[in-house]
Structure formats: structure tokens, C-alpha cells
Amino acid sequence: MSTQTLRRPALLLIDFINHFDFPGGAALGRATRRIVPAVLRLRERFDRAGHPVIYANDNWMQWQGGFADLVAACREAGGDSGYVAERLAPCEGHYYVLKPKHSAFLCTALPVLLHQLRVDGLVLAGVATDSCILATALEANMREYPVWVPRDCTAAINSGHKSRALELVSQTTKARITGSAATSSWLRS
């Protein structure tokens, strides 16, 4: 991805608002907690540059609630879930979409939102690298969005799952895989 040609990249934060109450969830919660500082710095860079920050989150099959309900439930749960939700909850001016499954594009308004915001590339951060990040990267590629995945802003149940997924994303979508600090050189308002 040639980031120098992007005029309006969006930061897509995937499944950070999470109960981590599934097999492997405790390990994923710990891994997610470790990446929160890097994600906060990345989100701050996007906010300062005036580029969109969009949350895409599983709705946990709760068809009668909204995004604020998910955040409140995680805060209430405490532990890694509460820690992450407290620090990474959307701020004023951020966008969000709820999704029923892995990809941020599947059955959501994300394509319409990206079009309306005139987004020309996506930076993907979130969990799990080998599931929802991978699925979203593949769909973004099918929609011809350049993709960048900062490796220090994704988490998986273990480092092997994360490494294999990032390698697959790089090979199949030609996504740029670097550290999040690389945004300093190209992310401008």
C-alpha cells in the first residue's frame, strides 16, 4: 500500500469491546490488554489528523441493543473486558457499526459509511488477528481498499496465530504490515 497516495484513510477498530467469554477468551483478553497503549496512540494520531475512526464490533447476537450497551456491559464485567472498554470506548466524533460475524463488512452499513466519508484506505486494528482482522482485510481487498495492519495493534489467542494471520493478510491482500509508529511519517491532515 502506498500510504503517500492516501488522502483519507480510516482507522477501523475491530472487536475491542469484548467480553472475552469464549474458549481462549482469557488469553485473547490478556493479549488485547497489552496492545491498548499502542492502539490509543494510533487512534490519537487519526484524531489529530482529522481522519475517521470507526469501530466495528460484534453485537454478540444481542439484536435489541446498541453500541453503548456493549460498552456498558464490558465496563461492568471488569477484568480485561472492563479495562479495554474503559480505555478504548469511542470518543466524540467517532463512528461505529455493529456486525453479526467476523468481517466488518458483512451485513453492516460500513460500505456506505466509507463511501460517505470518502475513505480511500483502511488501517485495521483489533482482535482477533486470525479471525476478524483477517476476514475484514480480505473483504477490504475485494472492495479495492488499500489495507495497512499495524502488528502492534492486533491481538490473537497466541503469537503463532497472530504471525500466521499477518503473513496471510500480507500475501493475499498485499497489505502493509508494520508497526504503528510508521503512521508518523505519512498520516497528515
C-alpha positions in Angstrom: 0.0 0.0 0.0 1.4 3.3 -1.0 0.4 5.4 2.0 1.7 8.6 0.4 -1.2 8.5 -2.0 -3.9 8.2 0.6 -5.8 11.3 1.2 -8.5 10.0 3.6 -7.5 6.8 5.4 -9.8 5.5 8.1 -8.8 3.6 11.3 -11.1 0.6 11.7 -11.1 -0.7 15.3 -12.4 -4.2 15.3 -14.0 -6.1 18.3 -12.2 -4.3 21.1 -15.5 -4.1 23.0 -15.4 -7.7 24.0 -16.5 -10.0 26.9 -13.7 -12.5 26.2 -16.0 -15.2 27.5 -15.4 -18.0 25.0 -12.8 -20.7 24.7 -9.4 -19.0 24.5 -11.0 -15.7 25.6 -8.9 -15.2 28.7 -5.7 -15.5 26.6 -7.1 -13.1 24.0 -8.2 -10.7 26.7 -4.6 -10.6 28.1 -3.1 -10.1 24.7 -5.6 -7.3 23.9 -4.9 -5.5 27.2 -1.2 -5.5 26.2 -1.8 -3.7 22.9 -4.1 -1.0 24.3 -1.4 1.7 24.7 -0.3 1.3 21.0 -3.9 1.5 19.8 -4.6 4.6 21.9 -1.5 6.3 20.3 -2.7 5.3 16.8 -6.2 6.5 17.5 -4.9 9.8 18.8 -2.9 10.3 15.6 -6.0 9.7 13.5 -8.0 12.1 15.7 -5.3 14.8 15.4 -5.1 14.4 11.6 -8.9 14.6 11.3 -9.2 11.2 9.7 -12.2 8.9 10.6 -12.1 6.5 13.4 -14.7 3.7 13.0 -15.5 0.9 15.5 -16.8 -2.3 14.1 -17.9 -4.7 16.8 -19.8 -8.0 17.1 -23.2 -7.4 18.5 -22.9 -10.8 20.5 -26.2 -11.7 18.9 -27.9 -9.1 21.0 -30.4 -7.8 18.4 -32.1 -5.3 20.7 -29.1 -3.3 22.0 -26.7 -0.7 20.7 -23.0 0.0 20.8 -23.4 1.9 24.1 -24.9 -1.2 25.6 -21.9 -3.3 24.6 -19.5 -0.8 26.2 -21.5 -0.6 29.4 -21.7 -4.5 29.6 -17.9 -4.7 29.2 -17.2 -2.0 31.8 -19.5 -3.8 34.2 -17.8 -7.1 33.6 -14.4 -5.7 34.8 -11.2 -7.6 34.2 -9.6 -7.4 30.8 -13.0 -6.7 29.3 -13.6 -3.6 31.5 -10.0 -2.4 31.2 -10.2 -2.4 27.4 -13.7 -0.9 27.2 -12.8 1.9 29.6 -9.8 3.0 27.6 -10.9 2.3 24.1 -14.6 3.3 24.1 -15.5 5.6 21.3 -15.0 9.3 21.8 -17.0 12.2 20.4 -16.8 12.2 16.6 -16.0 8.5 16.2 -18.3 6.2 14.2 -19.4 2.7 14.9 -21.2 -0.2 13.2 -22.4 -3.4 14.7 -21.7 -6.7 12.9 -23.1 -10.2 13.3 -20.0 -12.1 12.4 -16.3 -11.9 11.6 -15.9 -9.3 8.8 -16.7 -5.6 9.5 -18.3 -5.5 6.0 -20.6 -8.5 6.5 -24.2 -7.3 6.8 -23.2 -3.8 8.0 -23.5 -0.2 6.8 -19.7 0.1 6.7 -19.5 0.3 2.8 -22.0 3.2 2.8 -20.2 4.9 5.6 -16.8 4.6 4.0 -18.2 6.0 0.7 -19.9 8.9 2.5 -16.6 9.7 4.4 -14.7 9.4 1.1 -12.3 6.9 2.6 -9.6 5.7 0.3 -7.7 3.2 2.5 -8.1 1.3 5.8 -5.9 0.8 8.8 -7.1 -2.3 10.7 -6.6 -2.7 14.4 -8.3 -5.2 16.8 -9.0 -8.7 17.7 -8.6 -11.4 16.7 -5.9 -11.1 14.1 -6.6 -14.6 12.8 -10.4 -14.2 12.6 -12.0 -10.7 12.3 -8.9 -8.8 11.2 -8.2 -11.5 8.5 -11.8 -11.6 7.3 -12.1 -7.8 7.2 -8.8 -7.4 5.3 -9.9 -9.9 2.7 -13.2 -8.1 2.2 -11.5 -4.7 2.1 -9.1 -6.1 -0.6 -12.1 -7.3 -2.6 -13.5 -3.8 -2.5 -10.1 -2.4 -3.6 -9.2 -0.6 -0.5 -5.5 -0.4 0.3 -5.0 -2.0 3.7 -2.4 -1.5 6.4 -2.3 -3.6 9.6 -0.1 -2.3 12.4 1.2 -5.5 14.0 1.4 -4.0 17.5 -2.3 -3.1 17.3 -3.8 -6.5 16.8 -4.1 -9.5 19.2 -4.7 -13.2 18.9 -5.0 -16.1 21.3 -1.3 -16.8 20.8 1.6 -15.3 18.9 1.6 -18.2 16.3 -2.0 -17.5 15.3 -1.1 -13.8 15.0 2.0 -14.3 13.0 0.4 -16.7 10.5 -2.6 -14.5 10.1 -0.5 -11.4 9.4 1.6 -13.3 6.9 -1.5 -14.5 5.1 -3.0 -11.0 5.1 0.2 -9.6 3.6 0.5 -12.3 0.9 -3.2 -12.4 -0.1 -4.1 -8.7 0.1 -0.7 -7.1 -0.3 -1.5 -5.2 2.9 1.3 -3.3 4.5 2.3 -4.9 7.8 4.5 -2.6 10.0 4.5 -1.1 13.5 2.0 1.6 14.3 4.8 4.2 14.7 5.1 4.2 10.9 2.0 6.4 10.7 4.0 9.4 11.9 5.7 9.7 8.5 2.5 9.7 6.4 -0.6 10.5 8.4 -1.3 14.2 7.9 -4.4 16.3 8.0 
